[in-house]
């Protein structure tokens, strides 16, 4: 197999080397073997090998036949006759492995590596053999294979390697090595676009992931915060936000003593430590936050950002040069190094828990792009030295890769034991209720009085719609531990509304025992009964006692409703009488009432993007390919050819046809209007879309005639084609182009600067604004003002802190060569030291993060970068698409 | 006249088949890479190229996804949308990069973006465009004119 792989191109068929007689003999041997005549086959293979000692394939075939005949020793002896042939050695190793002689097999596979050092197969098979008697050795060899750059198919050998080495670790309860092995396998065969991982591989990785999560959940046991502690945490966060790190740190450390296993406290401390220039302490704090709340994606995400982006100040270096000379250097450097593999792992973990974190995906891409393993970097040393400005520069880069890792906090919880209950909980958290139910049944079989398992069983039953089973499980749990207030509240929810008295009794008992959810449920009931004051009191109690809960958002909404209803109670009685009087008039008016799109845009300027998109879809997807053919269909009908009409009928009225899609799009616009409290009346009120809607309605009325190819509708089709393709298409284009066009000029920037600078009295920073022209942007004024104000505010704050006195805004257009599209680059330049990067400004943490601004920029199709700027420390560059509407037309508008 | 239609669906091919069968022979390429393959092995009088390609898999889209994502704050979904929405431009650029001087008719309303069209026409000519509401006859007339 090895030779076939390595020399397949050079020798297309090894049988070509055989003489004609031997070749015929070999062919006959194979026929005999296929026919089950093993005795003759083995004799013939032996004869072939006797004739042609350079054809070891005969020996391999012979060994296979002998093994089939039960002559294992003979088979081994045959293969041992070709000790220098890689394929024969591989076959011998496989035979020994099949015969449960893994030590001997491992020896053969090591010889195989000497014979074919370029191939990974020897190592793969050696690891598989070692797994039977030396799991650690197998692990090391397996990692060598998995981390090699060689392309390996995820086939049978790879499956045996991963499964058997992982099984060896499991047998020894060595979870750390099993995880490391599976992580390396995942990196070798990632679940990427276009790569389909086999189910065994996904199952193996998933099982390891579930067990890892179960161990973490078992050991997490976070400390909750009481309301006073929660208030203290909020105060510390507020102090941090104002820059008072010392107060924040003091408050948080005090809290950490009271609730040492609270993840939120440690996460907040990590922010303080990092901003105070102590990234190592921040890293430790985040390790704690992760350990106490393994399900929160924020903690690993934040740790990944820290390792990828944090800056360490004035780190001392002692550099030994090749000449033997030692030099001392102090310089700032990246804390983790952007090349940090651990950063990538933490970010990946966070994304696994919550994939909807666009910025984190971007950071992961950045880290992966710049990531370099230390080993690889060392190999590249000479290259780097020649390209990276000499030995000192290269060695400094190497030090960047060599982060001094802070010790793992000694009191972190060790991974817990693997209990069926926690495995069930992990499956539940991974949204696999079927597997969770299996594991919970196992947990209850081993420990029938486990209230945690009973409660989980009840949750699962309830989610599956089996209220009776859920009730039984919770009632049993409550009988074992009557102090579970939330279980009472849950039972009350099941009893409601069939048994309201029982439900209320359960909620009252639960509320008396401190269940916040029960207070909410009682409040909801009181509000439904019209007991608004009782409802308000209960909601006050809910919010006084709970910082969050299953019903937090509903409770907030209910509180708003209750307060509104209390305020309007007197008014509602009168309104009832009034309603009876005005209903008929209202219905009549409603038919004629409503607004046009312009009114929707006035009420909600930010909805222009949705309106533009919908109108573009109507224009480019509904009209194109569908109504453009109407005149040609009309021509065909007049010629007596009905077939094009039937084809057009399918296009217009078939499944997902143009008419249906058009109506969906107009319904989208109506929904958009409703979201802003308006009723859109396109047919009667909108001058742009009204004719299009009416034309589509007219076209819909021709459905039957079109299907039958009725010639008399030809004229009507032409008229509708004109209304839709020419008038409607043009009108929609004008509408889209007019939406939210805004010129960017010096006056606009000066105005934003004046308002922003007023927040920093006595700043003394001068702003120079430079524009070559007056570009048009497709953005609402509010969005543009928010974006520029935030970027200017950030720059000004940095300038004030650094004591620098000038800033600049430089506006220029850039063109994409391929698409010809233009972007307007707004460069905000400052002299403050460059302590931020693109990843930081796109990040959501600390005050330099511009999360909301980045969202606004993204929504407007733009980007933000931190870039070098000649003559300045840096520039924060906002790029937005330049609009090329019919500028002259727009400028003529009042 | 021999035309290569580059579109991710079958709409233009069907329209050609139904309304322009006389005087035209055509092949269809479902993506940029397929168009380049066909242009490398066959001779065409003109290429008719759609702009939006939202029905081809990512690996068949021309353009650098990572570099494009950087233009959208690292959002790969926005980058993919951009590549899909402007894929016709990428196909045109790739045709010229591959050294094919065949005239190209773009199905897109560049009349609304005259500055952009001027730059593209200078860079990638011979090229012309027709808006989305063009009738089959308009397409035929323009292709004949362009090929001449």
Boltz contact constraints between the chains, C-beta under 6 A:
constraints:
  - contact:
      token1: [A, 358]
      token2: [B, 75]
      max_distance: 6.0
  - contact:
      token1: [A, 362]
      token2: [B, 74]
      max_distance: 6.0
  - contact:
      token1: [A, 620]
      token2: [B, 132]
      max_distance: 6.0
  - contact:
      token1: [A, 624]
      token2: [B, 132]
      max_distance: 6.0
  - contact:
      token1: [A, 625]
      token2: [B, 11]
      max_distance: 6.0
  - contact:
      token1: [A, 628]
      token2: [B, 133]
      max_distance: 6.0
  - contact:
      token1: [A, 628]
      token2: [B, 135]
      max_distance: 6.0
  - contact:
      token1: [A, 631]
      token2: [B, 135]
      max_distance: 6.0
  - contact:
      token1: [A, 632]
      token2: [B, 19]
      max_distance: 6.0
  - contact:
      token1: [A, 632]
      token2: [B, 136]
      max_distance: 6.0
  - contact:
      token1: [A, 644]
      token2: [B, 18]
      max_distance: 6.0
  - contact:
      token1: [A, 725]
      token2: [B, 133]
      max_distance: 6.0
  - contact:
      token1: [A, 729]
      token2: [B, 133]
      max_distance: 6.0
  - contact:
      token1: [A, 818]
      token2: [B, 89]
      max_distance: 6.0
  - contact:
      token1: [A, 818]
      token2: [B, 90]
      max_distance: 6.0
  - contact:
      token1: [A, 818]
      token2: [B, 93]
      max_distance: 6.0
  - contact:
      token1: [A, 819]
      token2: [B, 86]
      max_distance: 6.0
  - contact:
      token1: [A, 819]
      token2: [B, 89]
      max_distance: 6.0
  - contact:
      token1: [A, 820]
      token2: [B, 116]
      max_distance: 6.0
  - contact:
      token1: [A, 820]
      token2: [B, 119]
      max_distance: 6.0
  - contact:
      token1: [A, 820]
      token2: [B, 120]
      max_distance: 6.0
  - contact:
      token1: [A, 842]
      token2: [B, 73]
      max_distance: 6.0
  - contact:
      token1: [A, 854]
      token2: [B, 73]
      max_distance: 6.0
  - contact:
      token1: [A, 858]
      token2: [B, 73]
      max_distance: 6.0
  - contact:
      token1: [A, 863]
      token2: [B, 71]
      max_distance: 6.0
  - contact:
      token1: [A, 863]
      token2: [B, 72]
      max_distance: 6.0
  - contact:
      token1: [A, 863]
      token2: [B, 73]
      max_distance: 6.0
  - contact:
      token1: [A, 884]
      token2: [B, 113]
      max_distance: 6.0
  - contact:
      token1: [A, 884]
      token2: [B, 115]
      max_distance: 6.0
  - contact:
      token1: [A, 884]
      token2: [B, 116]
      max_distance: 6.0
